[in-house]
């Protein structure tokens, strides 16, 4: 693991407004929303929803995922480390039907304030990848889920075709700008941005599963999310559309998580 100084660096960078604005621009597109609708239908079905259940959205960011959960009949407690993200989320809720269904709190995922077994359901989508002390976050997520409760995780897969291809090309072309650390949890990329050092990890999914199992979380299913997220890098609309079409086909019909960049994991806590 990185030392505490670097952990603090990562947390400070995540406070930036521009980081969250960029993520909204890159990921909250109409084409991407079609995927999120399919993915959150899968999560709802995996959770075996009880109408009106409260879900923890851990690392809620701009609240887009929280809204997806409300659309499926849940109430939501959304937490985020970043005041900037929560400010963006609150602005987006004002005057909408979501405002009364989503409660927002500033929380550090490595040290949550909630009591043990506070939630029967939790979602943590694309968040662990930015936490250096990921083992602490896994412990906390597991702690706050009730016995028999459910947890949905989405992370990038270090063994995906996308990750392997990009690593090869960066080495071949000498274009690696980040400091790369290979740790038990996966491949960490520390990149200098205008807002500070940002850490992004492609996860060792097998390690992730075993780490959750240490805390009583049993894997119920593992399936592909998006096959590739290169749609926000490629230059033309037709290439972007092609990647989104591949993602839709892979998610709906092929489902194999091994080659896919996005992996969705559903856990149940032992009774």
Buried (B, 14 or more C-beta within 10 A) or exposed (E): BBEEEBBEBBBEBBBBBEBBBBBBEEBEBEBBEEBBEEBBEBBBEBBEBEEEBBBBBBBBBBBBBBBBBBBBEBBBBBBBBBEBBBBBBBEBBEEEEBEEBBEBBEBBBBEBEBEEBBBBBBBBBBBBBBBBBBBBBBBBBBBBBBEEBBBBBBBBBBBBBBBBEBBEEBEEEEEBEBBBBEBEBBBBBBBEEEBBBBBBBBBBBEBBBEBBBEBBBEBEBBBBBBBBBBBBEBEEEEEBEEBBEBBBEBBEEBBEBEBBBBBBBBBBBEE
